[in-house]
Amino acid sequence: MPKYLIMVSYSAEGQQGLLREGGTARKVATEAVIQRVGGSLVSHHFALGSHDVYVIAELPNNAAAAAVASTIGATGAVRTFETIPLLEAEEIDAAIKLSPIYRAPGR
């Protein structure tokens, strides 16, 4: 199943909710929304830096990833939400074998 890196930064409202409910409750809520679209939570980490939460999830497809992003993003509790598909080494090997030809601008 494809893996996705989900990066979240809380809004002030989201930070208040985190302070009220705690980290474990947020992890449980995240896992629930991922499971509702047929996925599974691989890891969930709070962080210091440009994003407050980093999640790796296995999701069935891009539509499921978009559903998770839309659902969480619509709450107003997050300031930024970014979902990045993660590729396995074998997928990169397959991509390299496709060998597309590209002419750079001006060449």
C-alpha positions in Angstrom: 0.0 0.0 0.0 1.4 3.5 -0.8 2.9 5.5 2.0 2.3 9.2 2.5 4.1 11.8 4.7 1.5 14.1 6.2 2.9 17.4 7.7 0.6 19.5 9.9 1.0 22.9 11.6 -1.6 23.8 14.1 -3.5 27.1 14.1 -4.0 28.8 17.5 -7.3 26.9 17.8 -5.5 23.6 17.1 -2.8 24.4 19.7 -5.5 25.1 22.3 -7.1 21.8 21.5 -3.8 20.0 21.8 -3.2 21.6 25.2 -6.7 20.6 26.3 -6.7 17.0 25.0 -3.1 16.0 25.0 -1.0 14.3 22.4 -2.3 10.8 22.7 -5.9 12.0 21.9 -4.7 13.7 18.8 -2.8 10.6 17.7 -6.0 8.5 18.2 -8.0 11.0 16.2 -5.5 11.0 13.4 -5.4 7.2 13.3 -9.2 7.1 13.2 -9.5 9.3 10.1 -6.8 7.3 8.3 -8.6 4.0 9.1 -11.9 5.4 7.9 -10.5 5.6 4.4 -9.0 2.1 4.5 -5.5 3.1 5.6 -3.3 2.5 8.6 -1.1 4.7 10.7 2.6 3.9 10.4 4.0 6.6 12.7 2.9 9.8 14.4 5.4 12.3 15.8 5.1 15.7 17.3 8.0 18.0 16.4 9.6 21.4 17.0 10.2 23.4 13.9 8.2 24.4 10.8 5.6 21.7 11.3 4.0 20.5 14.6 3.1 17.0 13.5 4.6 14.5 11.1 2.6 11.4 10.2 3.4 8.5 8.0 0.3 6.7 6.8 -0.4 3.8 4.4 -3.3 4.8 2.3 -5.0 2.9 -0.6 -4.5 5.6 -3.2 -4.4 9.4 -3.8 -8.1 9.8 -3.4 -7.9 8.4 0.1 -5.0 10.8 0.8 -7.0 13.7 -0.6 -10.0 12.7 1.6 -7.8 12.7 4.8 -6.3 16.1 3.8 -9.7 17.6 3.1 -11.2 16.3 6.3 -8.4 17.5 8.5 -7.8 20.8 6.6 -11.5 21.8 6.8 -11.5 21.8 10.6 -9.8 25.2 10.9 -7.5 23.6 13.6 -4.6 23.5 11.2 -2.6 26.3 9.6 -0.9 24.3 7.0 -1.4 20.8 5.8 0.9 19.0 3.3 0.7 15.5 2.0 3.7 14.0 0.2 3.6 10.6 -1.5 6.6 8.5 -0.5 8.3 6.2 -3.0 10.1 3.0 -2.3 13.5 2.3 -3.8 12.0 -0.2 -6.2 9.6 2.5 -7.5 12.6 4.8 -8.3 14.3 1.9 -10.1 11.2 1.5 -12.2 11.0 5.2 -12.9 14.6 5.3 -14.0 14.0 2.4 -16.5 11.3 4.5 -18.2 14.0 6.8 -19.6 11.9 9.6 -20.9 13.6 12.1 -23.2 13.3 15.8 -22.3 14.7 18.9 -24.0 15.4 21.6 -21.5 14.2 25.1 -22.4 16.7 26.9 -24.7 18.6 23.8 -25.7 
